[in-house]
Each structure stands twice: as C-alpha cells, then as structure tokens.
C-alpha cells in the first residue's frame, strides 16, 4: 500500500508517544485514561510527520508541493534539479523524501506537502525579509516595512492559516474518541486523515489564496513574531508558541481551539493487567508414566 510506504519510508515513521507514556499499574485503579486536548495531539503528530522536520530543505519541499498541486510537470522538476546539480540517477525510486521528486507518486506527494505546509506556521520565522534597510548620512541603519512584500506574505500566511484550521477540524472529527485508544492509535488516525484529505487541503489553500482581495494592516512585528489584521474580520498572530487565527472575534485556530471549539479525547495511559493464572497441577498422561520395575 502506498500510504504505508510513504509513512515508513518518505516520512521515516511516526513518533510513537504511547511507547513511553503507557504504564502498567495496579488493577484497582478505576480511571485508566485521561482527556487530552486534541489540538496538541494533532500539532505534535503533524510535527513528527513533517518530512522537513525543521531542516533547511525548503527547495525540495517546494518542488514536491508544485508536483502535488500540478503547478509543475515532472519534466519541469527534472530540468530544475539538473540546473541545481542534483543527479536524479542517484535518487532511489522509493525509500526517501527525494524519491517523491521522480517517482510520480501523487498521493505521496500530496501527503508530504500537506504535512509540511500544515506545520509552517509553527516553525521559527525571520521577519527581517519584510523590511527594507538603508543607512543614513550619520551611519545609522534604518528599516521600513516593504508594503508589497508584506501584503504578499500576509496573503499567503492567511490562506495557509485558514486552510490549516479546516484541516484540524477534519482530523478532530475523524478521531476514534475511545477510552481504549492510545497515543499511537490517535497518531495513526491523524496520518490516515491527512493522507486522505491532503489533495482537498492543497486545493482549498489555492482557492483561498486566489480569492483573497483583503487589505492587510500590520500590527506589532519583531524578528520572530508578527500580528496582522485584514479588513474582512480576520486577525493572525504568529509567535514561537504557535499561530493564532481569529475570525470575527472567534478563536479559529490556536490556544487549543479548533474553529472556535475545544476538543478533548480520552487517551489510555494505564494498561489493564490481567490476573496471573495459577498453573493447574501437572497431570502426567497415563501412557507417559514410567512403570515400576519388578524384582
């Protein structure tokens, strides 16, 4: 199955939190599961699924996303790889993220692209590129916000935040919500939902970006944080703690909320311990009994 191959090879496997958070305990405890915020479960899982994983390989991810969205053909990417001195003959057909650059696996490309984009707003950012810099006659360095760069970047980030909010809602709605579910089972559910929903997620982001005609007003902007509002009732804040999207006063994504709602799931933290059965007295089959020697 291609999904299995993508998860095990292109992504490198999910981080199985359950292996370190499930403990055997006394059987007389009535509560063996706890409710945890679904927002955190989804975010942690997406971060562990992200093939980039904070590494500086945005070029590779961009090409995979372009292939997944149909913005580039395989020939386009092959030519671009050659110009960047990448030997495509050295790329395996399967077993690597780079494989998605050449093997035509559309579902795999969409899946990897979706997990990459869905975590972009959680990655460290450098807002210095939004400013123009010049030095005055006294040698003092001055900066001013580049309106064109700012508008283009905010249009991209706002469409990304809106599409990701909907992705979170789809994932939350498809979780099993069972007291017998472990962290790893929830994470597998997240992976399945993202795999199936990835093409729609990419399509929605493109639609939102294309249809965006909003005007953006900058709030506080530092090297690693920013806040922005548009004239259509949306506000976006990006900090090292994660993004916060507000739509007409409702928390749309961030601070534990998904489309204005709090989701919690019961997660099993204590395995049921079966009483140890005492072995019955061993019965030796009659035919195996040794006969007494007679003198």
N, C-alpha and C positions, 0 to 999 in steps of 0.2 A: 504494500500500500504506500502511495507516495507521501501521504501525510506522515506516516511513521518514519519514512526515510528522512524527510525534512526535519522532523523534530530530533531524531537521533544523530543525524549527520550534519546537516546545514546549521542547525542551532547548537548542537553539542549536548542536547538533553536538558530537561527541566531541572531546576533546583528543587530537590525533594525535601521540603521543610519537615514533612512528617517524620522523617527518619531520625530527627533529633528532638522532636517535640512530643513524641508519643511515648508514654512510660507505662510500665506495668505497675499496678498499685493494689492495695487491699480491696478485696471484693465487697467489703461492707460500705464503700462509698456509693451514695445514691447518684451523685452527679458525675458523669464521665465525659461530658462535653461542655464547651463554653461557647458563647456567642461572640464572634469577632466581626469587626467592620469589613464588609465586602469590598469597600473602596481600597483598603490596604491589601487585601488578598489579591485583588486584580492588579494593582500597581506593582506589588512585589513580584507577581508572576510574570507580568509583561517585561519588567526589567530583567528578570532572569532568562526570559525567552529571547530578548533582543540580541541579534547576532552581532551588532556593533559593540554592545556592552561598554559604551563609553570610549571605545578606541577610535583613533582618528582614521577611519576608513569611509568617510562620507562619500568619497568618489565612487567606491564600489556600491554602496547603498543607493546612491543616486541612479546609477546605471540599472540596478535591479528594479528600482521603482519605475524608471522610464519604460523598461520592458514590460513590467506588470500592468502599467496603465496604457500601454500601446503608444506612448509618446515617441518611442524609438523602435526601429526594427532590429532584428538580430544582426543584420549587415552593418547598421549604424554603430552598434556597440562594438562589433568586431573591429571595425576600422578605427574607432576611438581607442580601443585597447592597444592596437598596434602603434598608434601615434604616441601612446604613453609607455611604450617599450614593454608591454605585457605580452609574454609568449603564451598564446592561447593553447598551444600544443602541450604545455606543461600543466594545464588545468585539468584535473580529473573530471570525468563525466558525472560522478556522484561523490558524495562524502565531504564536500567543502562548500562554504558560502560562495566561493568563487565559481563553483560548478553551475550555479544559477545564472551566471553570465553567458553560458554557452549551451546549456542542455535543453532550453526551451520548455522547462517545467513551469507553466503559467501559474498553477495553484501554489507551487512552492515559492515562486517569485512574489506573488501577492501576499502570501503569509509572512514572509520575511520582511517585505516592505512595510506591511501593516504594523508588525511588532516594533519596527524601527521608528516609524512616524509617531506611533501612539506613546512613545516614551521620550520624544524630542523635547517636550516642554518640561520634562523632569531632569534634563541634562544641564550641566553647567553652561552658562551663556556668557558671551562677551559683547556688551552693547556698544563698545568703542567704535564698531564699524558704522554705527548710525550717525556719527558725528563727523564734521569737517574740522580740520585743525589748521591753524596758522599762527605765526609768530609775529608779534607787533614790533615796532621800531626799538622798543626797550628790551626785546628778547623774551618777553612773556608769552607763553603758549596759551592760546585762546581756542575755545571749541564752540561750535554751534551745530544745532541739530539739522541734519540734512533732511528737508521735508520730503523729498522724493524717495529717498532710501527708507525713511521712517514709514511712510504710507504703504510702500510695497511690502515691507517686512511685517507690519501690523495686519495687513490684509491676509498674508499667509498664515500668521500665528492665530488670527481669529477664526479662520476657516478650519484650521487644524484643531483648535480647542473645541469648536462646536461639533465637529465630526467625532472627535475622541469622546466627548460627553455621551453621544449616542452609542458609540461602541461600548462604553462602560455599562450603559443601561441594557443593551442587548446581552452582554455577558452576565450581568447580575440576574436578568430574567431567566437565563438558562442554567443557572447553578442548581445542583440537586437538592440543596437545603434538607439534608438528612442528618440526624444526630449521630449516625454511624459513619459519616463521611470524614475522612482525614484531610489534612492539608494537601497531600499529594493528589488525592482524588479531586479536590476542588481545582487544583492547578491543571490537571488533565482536562477537566471540563472547560476551563478558560482557554486552553490550547485548541480544543476541538471547535469552540465557538468562534475564535479568531480565525481559524483555518477556513471555516465555512462562510464567515461574514466578510472576510478580507476584501474580496472584489467589490462588494457593496460599500464598504468603508472608503476605499480609494475613489470610487465613483462619487460618493457623497461629498467628499472633500473637494473634488474637482468642481462639482456643481456649485458648492458654497463659495469657492474662490472665484469662479467665473461670474456668479451673480452678484458679488459684493460691490455695491456702489456707495458704501458708507464713507463718511468723513471722520477722521481719527484725531483725537485731541490727546496730546502727551501729558501724562502726569509726572510723577517722580521717576527719573531714570538715573540709575547708577551703573557701574561697570557690570554688575551681576543681577540687578533687579530692574523691573520696569512696571509701570501701570499705565493703562491706556483706556480711553472710553470712546465709543463711536456715537453718532447721532441717531442711532436706532435702538438705544436702550441697553447696550451691552458694555460690560467692563471686563477687562482682563488684567490680572496681576500675575507676574512671574517672579518667583523668588527661589532661593536654593531649597526651600521646603516644598516646592511644587507649584503648579499653576492653580489659579482660582478664576473661574469664569462665572460672572453674574449676568443674568438676563432679566431685565426689568425688575430688578430688586431681588430676584430669586437665585439662590446659590445653585448654579447649573452643573458645576464640576469643581471639586476641591473641598478641602477641610472635611473629608469623609462623606460628602453628599454627592449624589448622582441624580441629575435632573430634579433637584430640589428635595430629594428623598434620602432617608437614612436606611441603608440595607445592612442587615446582620445575618450571619449564617452560623449554625451550630457546628462546631468542629470537635471531633473526638480527640481527647487528649489522654484518655486512660483506656487501655485495652482491657477487655473483660478477661478475667482469669478463671479458667475452668478448674473446679476442684480436682485435685490429683486423685486418680482412681488407684485404689489399692489392688495389687495383683491377687487373683484367687490362688488358693493353694494348688500348687502344680500337681496335675493328675498325670501320672505316667501311664501311657497306653498299655493294656494288658499284654499285647504282643511284644512290647519292649522290655517288660520286666524280666530280670535275669532269674532263671530257675535256680533254686538252691541245689548245691551239689549234694548228692547222697553218697554216703560212705558204703 
